[in-house]
Amino acid sequence: MGRSATRTWARVRAVDARRPEVLDALLALGLFTGAVVSGVAGEGSRAADGAFVLLLAVGSLPYVARRRAPMTTLMVASLPVLALLGLGYTTAVVGSGLFLAAYTVAALRSPRCTALAVGWVAVLLAAVALVRPGSLAPGELLTNAALFAGAFGLGRGAHVRRDNASLLRERAELAERARSEGDRRAVSEERLRIAQELHDVIGHSLGVIALQAQVGAHVIDADPAEAKAALVAVSATSRTALTEVRRILGAMRDETADRHPAPGLGAVGDLAAELSAAGLPVEVTTHGTPVALPTALDVTAYRLVQESLTNVAKHAGRTRAQVSVRFTPGSVDLEVLDDGPQDAAASSADAPDGARSGGHGHLGMRERVAVWGGTLTVGPRPDGGYAVHAHLPFEEQP
């Protein structure tokens, strides 16, 4: 029985939400029927007649528009009630509808409109006292005033609750949109990170492969053994690059995949050895006391060195490179120098941003450095070659 009543009430609320005028029409009909029955039963000082029924109809009909025009309903419905009282008819039922009209004004309209309704009710009660002096004892007058005050108070409470519920819904929607925007931003940032990782890995590997192939082509006639070694190195570098690309893309597809840690500054020595074996001698020096860097910063530092050495391998030809890592409290400085020919440095100066790669590689480097609030300086050296210097600040762990 309880479930049945709950379902019935839910259906009624659904109908009321779609067609509120239907229930309001039933309310008007109920008021009219109850008032007629009360008058016929002889509860008033004057017997029911045609004028009584007509005034009841006029007093009940405005409730059809109770929620569309609550203030109009209160004012129009109160006039027949005043007339009924003046003619001596009973108003026990139809008069009670005015309390509901007062509640509706306070619940659906602004405080200013509610104040106007309060003033109208005060005028109405005064008019009743004038139309039928003595018809309302002081106690009855106070009771009606208290009932109207209670109706207005309940209506304002409902208004405030509805406004609060609407505000909570808006906040929830804003929070949901913020979460969605945050998710989209996170996806975009992750895609950018993956693109940068792929750029660094592929660019470096292709640079090493190009250098090794150049060495092999240079010595293939004079030293076939060294040329073979260069081809073997090309094959190994290709497999390593392919493995790393698969690791990056595989981790993107499968969140449960085993993710190998990205390389940091500790792997710069291996990077230098790889390039030295490919024909680009790289010397690595460390200054200061090495400290544990934040993981993301450690990866950024490694990628900066990798990109710089890749550009050396691509554009400087057979030369030498020096990598300097300097640790200071709260920051790490990276410097990559090469002694390439003057013409390579000059062509670099003519490229956008002074970048040997046409600006795209160094654009990614600048983005990485900017994340940490650092600085990046790139350009040709006065005596030939090229220099890259990056300053990366960080907060030291206590």
N, C-alpha and C positions, 0 to 999 in steps of 0.2 A: 504493500500500500504506500509506503514511504517512497519507494522508487517510482511508482506510478505518478504520485503527486509531483515529484521532482521533474519527471519528464514532461508532465503537463505544464508546469510552470516554465520550463525551458522553452516549450513550444509557444506559450503565450508571449514570452519575452522576445522570441524571434519574430513573431507577427508584429509586436509593438515596435520593434526596431525598423521593420520594413514599412508598415502602414500605421503610424501612431494615430491617425484620425479615426481608425476603426474602433479602438478601445475608447477614445474620447467620445465617439458617437454613442457607444454603449453606456458610458458614464452619464451622458446627457439623458438618454432614455431611462436609465435607472433612477436618476433624480426626479424626472417628471412622473414616472410611475409611482414612486414612493410618496411624492408630495400629493398626488391625486388620492391615493389610498388613505393617507393620513387625513386629508380634508373630508373625504367621504365618511370616514369613521367618526367625524364630528369632534375632532380634537381642537378645532378653532372656535372662537367666539361667534363666528358667522358661518352659516351653512355653505357648502360648496355649491357653486353654480357655474354658468357659462363664463362669466367674467373671471372667476377663480381659475378655471381650467386654461383660459387664454393667457392670463398673467403667468401661470406656471409654465406654459409652453414657451413664452417669451423669455422667462427667467432661466429655463433649462437649455434652450437652443445654443446660447453662446459657448457652452462647454465643449461643443464639437471642435471649436478652434482654440481650445485651452492652451495647447503648447505652441501653436503657431502665433497666436496673439494673446498672450496671458494678461497683459495690462488691459486690453480692450475687453477681454472676457470678464475681468473683475468689475470694470466700470459698468458695462452693459447689463451683466447679470444682477448687479446690486440694485438697479433702478426698479425692476419689477418687485423685488423683495420689499423695497421701501413702499411701493404702492400697495402691496398686499397688507403690510402692517397698517398703513393708513386707512384701509378699508375694513380692517378687523379680521382678515383671514389668518389662518395659521401659516407660519413660515418655518416650522420645525425641521422639515427635510430640505427644501430648496435653499433655505438660509444657510444650512451647514455647508453647502457647496462653495460658499464664499471663502471659507477657511482654506479649502483646497485651491481655489483661485489665487488667494494671497500667497500660499506656499509656492505655487508655480511661478508667480512673478519673481519672488526672491531666488528661486532655484535656477531660473533660466535667463534672467535679465541682470543688468548692471546694478551696482549699488545706488546709482542716481535714480534709476527707474523704480527700485525698491523703495527708496525714500518717498517718491511721488505716490506710490501705492499706499504707504503708511499714512501719508497726509489725506489721501482719498478715504481711507477707512475711518480716520478720525472725523472727517466731515460727515461721513455716512452715519456714524454713531450719534453725532450731534443732531443730524437731521431726524433720526429715529426719535430722539428725545423731544424734538419740536413737533413732529407729526402726531405722535401719540404721547402726550405728556402723561407720565405715570405708568406707561405700559412696561417700562423696564425699571425695576427697582435698582437702587445703587449697586447692590450686590450682583445683580444680573448684568448690569452695564460693565462692572469691573471684570466679571467672568468672561464676557465677550471680548473685552479689550485684551485680557490675558490670553485667550485662545488665539486671537489674531496675532498677538506678539509671539506666541509659541509657533504659529504657522510661519511667520516671517523668519524667525530664528532657525527653524528646521530647514527652511528653503535656502537661507544663506549658507548653512552648514553643508547642505548638499552641493551648492554651487562651489564652495571652497574645495570640497573633496573631489569634485569633477575636474576642477582646474588643476589640483595637485596630481590627479591621475593622468591628465593630459600632459602635464609637465614631465612626469616620470616616463611616460611613453616617448616623449620627444627626446629626453635624455638617453633613454635606451636606444632609440634609433640613431642618435648622434654617436653613441658609444659603438654601436654596431658598424656604422659607416666608418668610424675611426679605426676599428679593428680591421675592417675590410681594406681600408686604405693602407693600414700598416702591413697587412699581408701582401698587398700588391707591391708596396715599396720593398718589402723584404725579398719578394720574388725577383723584382727588378735588380736589386742589389746583388742577389745571388747569381743572376744571369751575368751581370757585369763582372763579378768576381771570376766566374767560370771562363768568360771570354778573355779576361786578362791572364788567367792561368794558362789557357790554351795558347794565347799569343806568345807568352813567355816560353812555354815548353817547345812549341813548334818552331818559333823564330830562332831560339837557341840551337835546336837540333839541326835545322836546315843550315844555319850558319856554320856549324861544325862540319856538317856533311860537305858543304861547298868547299870549305878549307881543305878537308881531307882529299876530296876529289881533285882539287887543284894541285895538291902535292903529288898525288898518284899520276896525274897527267904529266907533271913536270919531270918525274924520274922514271917513267915507265920504260923508256928506251935504255937509259943508263943503269938503272938499278931495279930490275923487275921484282926483286924480293921486297924492296921498300914499297913499290907500287901495290904489291899484293897486300902488304900490311895495311896500307891506306884503305884498300877496298874492304878488308876485314873490319877495320875501324868504322867505315861507313855502314856496314851491315850491323855492327853492334850498336852504333848510335841510333840507327833507324829502329831497331827492336826496342831499345830503351825508350825512345820517344813514343813509339806506338803503345808500349805498356803503360806509360804515364798518361797518355791521352785516354786510353781505355779506363784507367783508374778514375780519372776525373769525371768522364761521362757516365761510367758505371755507377759511381756514387750518387750522381744526379738522378739516375733512373731508380736505384734501389737504396732507400734510406737505411736498410739493414746491412748493406754491404760492408765488408771489412775495409775501413779507410786507413790507408797508411799515412803517417804524419807527413805534412808538407815539409820540404827542406827549409832550414834556417841558416844563420851565419856559420854554424858548425860544419855545414856542407860546402862552404866556399872552397876549402882545400881540395875536395874531390872534384869540384867544378874546374879549378885551376889545373889539376892533374889531367883531366880529360882534354882540356884545350891544349895543354902543353904536348900531350901525346899526338894531338891532331896537327901540330905544327905551329901553334901560337904560344910561345913561352909566356907564362903568367907567374909573377912573383906576388905572394901574399904576405903582408906584414900586419901585425896587430900591436896597437899601442894602448896603454892603460890596462886596468884590471877588468877582464871580461866579467860581465854580470848576466844574470838570467833576464832575458828580454820578454815582454809579453809575446805570446805565441804569434798573434797576427802581425805584430811589428817585426818579429824575427823573420817571418815569411816575406814581408815587404822588403826588408833589407836584403835578403837573399835574391829576390826577384830583381831588385835594382842593380845589383852586381851582375846578375846573369844577363839582363838586357844590355847593360853597358858593354860587357865582354862580347856579346853576340854582335853588337854593332861594330866592335873592333874587328871581329873575324870577317864580317861582311864587307866592310868598307876600307879598312886600313891595310889589307894585304898582309904579306909576311913581315910582321913587326913583333914588338914585345909590348907587354902590358904589365902594369903594376896596380895592385889592389891594396888599399890601406884602410884598415878598420880601426877607428880610434874611439875608445870608451871614455866618457867623462860622466861625472855624476848627473843623472837625469837626461842623458842624451847619448846618441851614437852617431859618429860622422863616418861617411863612406866616401872614398875617393878612388876613382879608376882613371889611370893615365895610360896613354900609349904614345909611342914615338913614331907614329906613321909619317908618311912623306908630307911635305908642305902642300902639294896639290890636293891631297885628300882633305887636309884641314881647310884649305881655301874653299873647296867645293862644299864642305860642311857649313862654312859660314854663310854661303849663299842659300842654303836650304832653309825652309821655314823653321823658326825656333832654333836655328843653328843645328838641326838634327840630321845626322847622316841618313836616317831612315825616312827622310821627308817629313818628319814631325810626328808621325803616328806613334812610334815607339816611345818617344820622349813625352808625348801627350799622356800616354798611360802611366809613365813614371811620375809625371807631375800629379796626376790624380791620386796615385798611391801615397805620395808624400803629403799631399794636401789633407788627406784623411787624418794624419797625425799632427797637423799644424806645423809641418817642417818646411824646409826650403830646398830647392834643387837648382843647381847652377851647372850649365853645360856650355861648351864652346871650344873652339880651337885654342891650342897653346901658342904662345909667342914664338917658341923655338921649333914648332912643328908638332904634329900629333893632336891629340884631343883630350879633354879633361871633363870628367863628370864628378860633381861633388854634391852629396846629399847630407842634410842635417836633420836628424829625426829625434825630437824630444819625446820623453816618456816619463811617467810617474814611477819612481822607484818603489818596489815593494818593501814594507817595513820589516 
